[in-house]
Amino acid sequence: MNFVKHLNLEGLHAPFSPSQSSWLRYDDEKALEVYSNKKAAEVGTRLHAWAKETIDLGIKQPKSKKTIYAYVNDAIGFKMDTEVVLYYSDYFFGTADAISFRDNFLRIHDLKTGVTKVHIEQLEIYAALFCLEYRVKPNEIQIELRIYQNDGVLVHNPEPEDIYEIMDKIVHLNKLLEKANYEEE
């Protein structure tokens, strides 16, 4: 049998693929909802890529309350780096949308393109990962975390104790996972 080669689809996943068969149990409303969410995620990925390129090129946007324009302009204004991986171990790492650290001031911004309510904990984890990777003590720096979503900006200055608590949890769980992984070998 000569199978048709769908070269344009290699490496991609269908919105309703065999590997995620839960869609077999969806009614029409659920199928449309899931499809709409997947399309929104694709748009979010594209918007993040556009924002990164725009920030990296230093192209300021019109002054506006639009989420993406405010995010881009603030990141450019604060001279932030984009899409920075913060690494503690193979078990604990993540990519900050925009980050800067200068004059003992850590700034982390996150662009959210969806409508789902977000939690500042994600940015606190980035701050903890930064402190662990670069051996910075949270009580010796200032931290500002921002989430840009729905034409608004949520600004949060975490307490050092909150970041220390997350750092301790990461270190503890990392040791636990390393031990479990070692015992399996």
Backbone as CSV, one residue per row, in Angstrom:
resi,resn,N_x,N_y,N_z,CA_x,CA_y,CA_z,C_x,C_y,C_z
1,MET,0.849,-1.187,0.000,0.000,0.000,0.000,0.885,1.238,0.000
2,ASN,0.601,2.158,-0.834,1.280,3.446,-0.860,0.418,4.453,-0.107
3,PHE,0.849,4.792,1.107,0.084,5.729,1.918,0.316,7.158,1.436
4,VAL,-0.711,7.971,1.522,-0.610,9.377,1.156,0.277,10.067,2.184
5,LYS,1.232,10.842,1.723,2.120,11.583,2.622,1.535,12.981,2.823
6,HIS,1.121,13.242,4.020,0.567,14.550,4.377,1.678,15.385,5.000
7,LEU,2.632,15.778,4.188,3.820,16.480,4.684,3.475,17.767,5.437
8,ASN,2.407,18.416,5.027,2.018,19.666,5.689,1.467,19.447,7.101
9,LEU,1.178,18.202,7.457,0.615,17.915,8.776,1.591,17.212,9.710
10,GLU,2.766,16.842,9.205,3.743,16.142,10.048,4.132,17.017,11.240
11,GLY,4.119,16.416,12.415,4.495,17.118,13.638,3.367,17.919,14.267
12,LEU,2.230,17.986,13.597,1.089,18.721,14.142,0.122,17.756,14.815
13,HIS,-0.797,18.314,15.596,-1.826,17.511,16.244,-3.185,18.084,15.877
14,ALA,-4.085,17.236,15.484,-5.445,17.669,15.166,-6.134,18.146,16.434
15,PRO,-7.048,19.105,16.306,-7.788,19.537,17.491,-8.520,18.371,18.166
16,PHE,-8.914,17.399,17.378,-9.588,16.216,17.909,-8.826,15.002,17.395
17,SER,-7.762,14.665,18.110,-6.870,13.605,17.657,-7.164,12.288,18.364
18,PRO,-6.707,11.186,17.775,-6.887,9.884,18.411,-6.188,9.783,19.770
19,SER,-5.084,10.509,19.942,-4.322,10.399,21.189,-5.024,11.062,22.375
20,GLN,-6.013,11.891,22.089,-6.811,12.505,23.158,-8.275,12.227,22.840
21,SER,-8.671,11.034,23.163,-9.971,10.523,22.713,-11.169,10.977,23.536
22,SER,-10.978,11.825,24.514,-12.106,12.252,25.353,-13.192,12.940,24.532
23,TRP,-12.842,13.457,23.359,-13.824,14.135,22.514,-14.934,13.193,22.041
24,LEU,-14.694,11.900,22.119,-15.741,10.944,21.745,-16.991,11.118,22.624
25,ARG,-16.802,11.628,23.830,-17.904,11.777,24.783,-18.458,13.210,24.819
26,TYR,-17.998,14.098,23.960,-18.473,15.480,23.941,-19.820,15.571,23.236
27,ASP,-20.685,16.418,23.778,-21.869,16.782,23.003,-21.446,17.949,22.095
28,ASP,-22.352,18.419,21.259,-22.004,19.473,20.295,-21.487,20.733,20.980
29,GLU,-22.144,21.119,22.066,-21.748,22.332,22.784,-20.325,22.218,23.326
30,LYS,-19.999,21.078,23.920,-18.664,20.856,24.476,-17.615,20.831,23.365
31,ALA,-17.932,20.211,22.242,-16.986,20.159,21.118,-16.677,21.569,20.620
32,LEU,-17.699,22.398,20.493,-17.485,23.776,20.043,-16.686,24.580,21.066
33,GLU,-16.949,24.346,22.352,-16.219,25.039,23.411,-14.732,24.659,23.395
34,VAL,-14.468,23.364,23.292,-13.077,22.889,23.268,-12.355,23.441,22.040
35,TYR,-13.016,23.421,20.900,-12.408,23.935,19.675,-12.118,25.430,19.800
36,SER,-13.068,26.169,20.368,-12.889,27.607,20.561,-11.696,27.879,21.486
37,ASN,-11.551,27.095,22.549,-10.423,27.258,23.471,-9.095,26.954,22.788
38,LYS,-9.068,25.937,21.939,-7.828,25.601,21.219,-7.456,26.714,20.246
39,LYS,-8.442,27.291,19.577,-8.175,28.400,18.658,-7.658,29.614,19.432
40,ALA,-8.251,29.878,20.588,-7.804,31.001,21.417,-6.368,30.792,21.877
41,ALA,-6.010,29.549,22.203,-4.639,29.248,22.619,-3.661,29.499,21.471
42,GLU,-4.070,29.146,20.254,-3.221,29.403,19.083,-3.009,30.896,18.889
43,VAL,-4.066,31.670,19.030,-3.954,33.125,18.905,-3.035,33.661,20.002
44,GLY,-3.178,33.146,21.211,-2.321,33.564,22.316,-0.856,33.299,22.033
45,THR,-0.566,32.144,21.456,0.814,31.800,21.090,1.346,32.791,20.059
46,ARG,0.534,33.112,19.077,0.952,34.064,18.045,1.145,35.469,18.627
47,LEU,0.250,35.873,19.529,0.389,37.194,20.145,1.658,37.278,20.992
48,HIS,1.987,36.207,21.709,3.224,36.186,22.488,4.443,36.314,21.577
49,ALA,4.425,35.609,20.456,5.545,35.679,19.510,5.671,37.097,18.946
50,TRP,4.535,37.708,18.596,4.551,39.079,18.070,5.079,40.043,19.131
51,ALA,4.590,39.893,20.369,5.028,40.787,21.445,6.527,40.654,21.684
52,LYS,7.028,39.430,21.707,8.460,39.214,21.911,9.272,39.932,20.843
53,GLU,8.905,39.716,19.592,9.635,40.339,18.477,9.551,41.861,18.555
54,THR,8.385,42.375,18.871,8.175,43.822,18.959,9.011,44.425,20.088
55,ILE,9.023,43.755,21.227,9.827,44.226,22.365,11.310,44.150,22.023
56,ASP,11.736,43.018,21.482,13.157,42.839,21.157,13.642,43.878,20.143
57,LEU,12.754,44.286,19.245,13.111,45.309,18.257,12.909,46.724,18.797
58,GLY,12.290,46.848,19.965,12.079,48.160,20.577,11.041,49.003,19.864
59,ILE,10.043,48.381,19.279,9.015,49.110,18.536,7.851,49.451,19.462
60,LYS,7.865,50.675,19.967,6.786,51.129,20.863,5.464,51.113,20.114
61,GLN,4.400,50.866,20.855,3.053,50.805,20.305,2.284,52.066,20.693
62,PRO,1.165,52.318,19.997,0.371,53.494,20.366,-0.031,53.428,21.837
63,LYS,-0.036,54.589,22.479,-0.435,54.632,23.888,-1.908,54.243,23.960
64,SER,-2.149,53.172,24.724,-3.499,52.609,24.758,-3.644,51.743,25.999
65,LYS,-4.886,51.478,26.384,-5.131,50.555,27.489,-5.180,49.123,26.996
66,LYS,-5.079,48.921,25.687,-5.090,47.558,25.149,-3.986,46.755,25.829
67,THR,-4.346,45.581,26.292,-3.432,44.738,27.060,-2.078,44.599,26.385
68,ILE,-2.083,44.186,25.137,-0.823,43.865,24.467,0.034,45.104,24.260
69,TYR,-0.586,46.254,23.985,0.188,47.479,23.804,0.830,47.918,25.124
70,ALA,0.063,47.863,26.197,0.607,48.237,27.507,1.759,47.309,27.881
71,TYR,1.572,46.008,27.649,2.614,45.020,27.958,3.887,45.318,27.166
72,VAL,3.748,45.500,25.871,4.910,45.774,25.010,5.595,47.067,25.431
73,ASN,4.837,48.137,25.584,5.430,49.431,25.929,6.120,49.412,27.284
74,ASP,5.504,48.751,28.268,6.141,48.661,29.582,7.432,47.846,29.513
75,ALA,7.416,46.737,28.806,8.623,45.907,28.700,9.756,46.664,28.010
76,ILE,9.412,47.424,26.988,10.431,48.240,26.310,10.922,49.331,27.259
77,GLY,10.002,50.010,27.908,10.352,51.104,28.819,11.227,50.651,29.978
78,PHE,10.971,49.458,30.487,11.765,48.937,31.601,12.989,48.139,31.123
79,LYS,13.223,48.128,29.801,14.378,47.433,29.204,14.443,45.965,29.653
80,MET,13.324,45.283,29.444,13.208,43.896,29.893,13.639,42.915,28.804
81,ASP,14.119,41.769,29.241,14.420,40.668,28.337,13.152,39.829,28.195
82,THR,12.993,39.197,27.027,11.780,38.436,26.764,12.055,36.938,26.697
83,GLU,11.019,36.177,27.087,11.034,34.713,26.999,12.318,34.129,27.612
84,VAL,12.545,34.435,28.869,13.745,34.002,29.582,13.428,32.756,30.409
85,VAL,14.190,31.703,30.173,14.023,30.472,30.944,14.682,30.654,32.302
86,LEU,13.925,30.356,33.350,14.445,30.366,34.715,14.518,28.922,35.150
87,TYR,15.714,28.480,35.533,15.974,27.056,35.719,16.511,26.765,37.111
88,TYR,15.880,25.810,37.776,16.444,25.277,39.015,16.894,23.842,38.788
89,SER,16.061,23.057,38.127,16.404,21.673,37.823,15.541,21.226,36.651
90,ASP,15.776,20.002,36.214,14.942,19.472,35.130,13.497,19.291,35.572
91,TYR,13.256,19.319,36.865,11.895,19.213,37.395,11.238,20.572,37.585
92,PHE,12.035,21.595,37.759,11.512,22.919,38.081,12.184,23.997,37.237
93,PHE,11.467,24.443,36.220,11.917,25.565,35.395,10.695,26.144,34.697
94,GLY,10.842,27.323,34.158,9.748,27.959,33.442,10.266,29.138,32.653
95,THR,9.447,29.639,31.755,9.839,30.745,30.895,9.038,31.993,31.252
96,ALA,9.740,33.012,31.702,9.110,34.293,32.022,8.907,35.071,30.725
97,ASP,7.712,35.636,30.549,7.441,36.405,29.331,8.395,37.589,29.210
98,ALA,8.535,38.359,30.280,9.454,39.502,30.287,10.020,39.640,31.698
99,ILE,11.320,39.904,31.774,11.986,39.967,33.078,13.166,40.936,33.009
100,SER,13.423,41.588,34.137,14.638,42.396,34.267,15.080,42.354,35.728
101,PHE,16.375,42.512,35.913,16.940,42.613,37.259,18.099,43.585,37.201
102,ARG,17.879,44.720,37.828,18.946,45.706,37.935,18.714,46.550,39.174
103,ASP,19.797,46.992,39.757,19.735,47.796,40.981,18.899,47.106,42.070
104,ASN,19.088,45.783,42.194,18.385,44.975,43.193,16.857,45.064,43.087
105,PHE,16.380,45.236,41.867,14.935,45.293,41.609,14.599,44.243,40.555
106,LEU,13.840,43.232,40.965,13.395,42.172,40.059,12.000,42.516,39.567
107,ARG,11.858,42.519,38.257,10.586,42.835,37.631,10.237,41.676,36.699
108,ILE,9.036,41.126,36.845,8.573,40.045,35.973,7.170,40.395,35.493
109,HIS,6.986,40.384,34.161,5.691,40.686,33.560,5.196,39.464,32.802
110,ASP,3.889,39.248,32.842,3.285,38.112,32.160,2.097,38.595,31.341
111,LEU,2.055,38.200,30.069,0.960,38.549,29.175,-0.037,37.404,29.144
112,LYS,-1.269,37.693,29.484,-2.342,36.701,29.432,-3.340,37.133,28.365
113,THR,-3.557,36.274,27.390,-4.456,36.628,26.289,-5.824,35.983,26.430
114,GLY,-5.980,35.072,27.379,-7.267,34.413,27.590,-8.130,35.188,28.567
115,VAL,-9.310,34.649,28.828,-10.237,35.307,29.738,-10.298,34.615,31.098
116,THR,-9.671,33.444,31.201,-9.686,32.701,32.454,-8.969,33.487,33.542
117,LYS,-9.555,33.517,34.724,-8.931,34.213,35.855,-7.562,33.586,36.139
118,VAL,-6.576,34.436,36.304,-5.210,33.970,36.527,-4.823,34.161,37.985
119,HIS,-3.760,33.487,38.373,-3.276,33.561,39.744,-1.858,34.103,39.759
120,ILE,-1.599,35.001,40.663,-0.287,35.636,40.787,0.777,34.631,41.213
121,GLU,0.349,33.475,41.747,1.304,32.448,42.170,2.281,32.079,41.060
122,GLN,1.799,32.065,39.823,2.681,31.717,38.706,3.881,32.648,38.672
123,LEU,3.649,33.933,38.846,4.750,34.886,38.815,5.612,34.790,40.068
124,GLU,4.996,34.442,41.193,5.786,34.228,42.410,6.723,33.029,42.232
125,ILE,6.267,32.027,41.505,7.138,30.878,41.223,8.302,31.304,40.342
126,TYR,8.030,32.132,39.338,9.134,32.652,38.519,10.141,33.401,39.390
127,ALA,9.648,34.212,40.305,10.544,34.962,41.203,11.369,34.004,42.052
128,ALA,10.738,32.949,42.553,11.459,31.953,43.361,12.511,31.241,42.515
129,LEU,12.154,30.879,41.295,13.128,30.227,40.404,14.304,31.155,40.112
130,PHE,14.009,32.440,39.877,15.072,33.411,39.656,16.007,33.454,40.865
131,CYS,15.436,33.566,42.060,16.247,33.658,43.274,17.086,32.398,43.484
132,LEU,16.518,31.251,43.199,17.276,30.005,43.334,18.397,29.928,42.297
133,GLU,18.079,30.221,41.060,19.091,30.086,40.005,20.243,31.076,40.187
134,TYR,19.918,32.299,40.555,20.950,33.333,40.630,21.416,33.610,42.062
135,ARG,20.974,32.761,42.994,21.379,32.851,44.390,21.163,34.250,44.970
136,VAL,19.943,34.713,44.770,19.536,36.026,45.270,18.569,35.807,46.424
137,LYS,18.759,36.566,47.500,17.870,36.452,48.663,16.689,37.419,48.494
138,PRO,15.471,36.898,48.528,14.295,37.754,48.313,14.189,38.930,49.278
139,ASN,14.712,38.777,50.491,14.627,39.879,51.455,15.666,40.970,51.190
140,GLU,16.557,40.744,50.240,17.582,41.745,49.928,17.295,42.494,48.636
141,ILE,16.135,42.216,48.026,15.773,42.882,46.775,14.316,43.342,46.845
142,GLN,13.942,44.153,45.865,12.547,44.513,45.671,12.018,43.678,44.505
143,ILE,10.753,43.296,44.580,10.149,42.483,43.530,8.817,43.097,43.127
144,GLU,8.644,43.260,41.818,7.352,43.684,41.287,6.931,42.701,40.204
145,LEU,5.743,42.163,40.363,5.185,41.200,39.422,3.947,41.821,38.785
146,ARG,3.810,41.651,37.465,2.653,42.229,36.773,2.026,41.189,35.843
147,ILE,0.702,41.156,35.872,-0.052,40.361,34.910,-0.861,41.331,34.053
148,TYR,-0.694,41.213,32.747,-1.422,42.032,31.786,-2.528,41.163,31.189
149,GLN,-3.783,41.554,31.436,-4.915,40.774,30.931,-6.170,41.641,30.880
150,ASN,-6.973,41.405,29.862,-8.293,42.067,29.731,-8.207,43.586,29.892
151,ASP,-7.235,44.187,29.225,-7.019,45.635,29.229,-6.776,46.206,30.620
152,GLY,-6.194,45.386,31.477,-5.833,45.842,32.807,-4.489,45.277,33.220
153,VAL,-3.944,45.818,34.275,-2.660,45.353,34.794,-2.807,45.087,36.288
154,LEU,-2.500,43.871,36.676,-2.474,43.499,38.092,-1.026,43.617,38.549
155,VAL,-0.774,44.473,39.536,0.581,44.690,40.057,0.648,44.096,41.459
156,HIS,1.695,43.318,41.706,1.845,42.644,42.992,3.292,42.729,43.456
157,ASN,3.466,43.129,44.704,4.785,43.140,45.336,4.754,42.099,46.441
158,PRO,5.277,40.895,46.157,5.193,39.820,47.146,6.096,40.081,48.349
159,GLU,5.688,39.515,49.467,6.518,39.565,50.666,7.669,38.570,50.480
160,PRO,8.859,38.906,50.961,9.989,37.978,50.836,9.679,36.591,51.401
161,GLU,8.910,36.538,52.497,8.580,35.254,53.109,7.810,34.350,52.138
162,ASP,6.937,34.964,51.323,6.162,34.185,50.353,7.079,33.546,49.309
163,ILE,8.080,34.288,48.876,9.015,33.764,47.877,9.904,32.694,48.516
164,TYR,10.356,32.944,49.742,11.158,31.931,50.452,10.379,30.623,50.591
165,GLU,9.097,30.732,50.911,8.257,29.540,51.076,8.196,28.718,49.779
166,ILE,8.054,29.399,48.665,8.025,28.711,47.360,9.394,28.108,47.055
167,MET,10.446,28.852,47.359,11.806,28.337,47.146,12.018,27.052,47.942
168,ASP,11.601,27.085,49.203,11.745,25.893,50.063,10.969,24.711,49.493
169,LYS,9.778,24.968,48.986,8.952,23.905,48.409,9.635,23.313,47.174
170,ILE,10.189,24.159,46.338,10.900,23.696,45.136,12.083,22.824,45.527
171,VAL,12.900,23.309,46.456,14.081,22.557,46.893,13.667,21.219,47.492
172,HIS,12.649,21.240,48.345,12.173,20.005,48.981,11.668,19.004,47.943
173,LEU,10.777,19.450,47.069,10.222,18.536,46.070,11.280,18.057,45.083
174,ASN,12.227,18.909,44.771,13.298,18.502,43.874,14.115,17.364,44.480
175,LYS,14.455,17.495,45.775,15.192,16.424,46.463,14.374,15.141,46.478
176,LEU,13.084,15.264,46.756,12.193,14.110,46.786,12.158,13.410,45.428
177,LEU,12.021,14.194,44.356,11.959,13.625,43.009,13.296,13.022,42.588
178,GLU,14.390,13.692,42.941,15.710,13.128,42.626,15.910,11.793,43.322
179,LYS,15.501,11.721,44.588,15.635,10.477,45.348,14.776,9.380,44.730
180,ALA,13.543,9.726,44.383,12.635,8.741,43.772,13.183,8.274,42.427
181,ASN,13.731,9.176,41.675,14.294,8.842,40.363,15.540,7.972,40.529
182,TYR,16.379,8.280,41.529,17.600,7.514,41.804,17.243,6.098,42.209
183,GLU,16.219,5.950,43.040,15.821,4.627,43.520,15.232,3.751,42.417
184,GLU,14.696,4.396,41.365,14.127,3.646,40.250,15.215,3.056,39.360
185,GLU,16.381,3.683,39.362,17.458,3.257,38.448,18.150,2.005,38.894
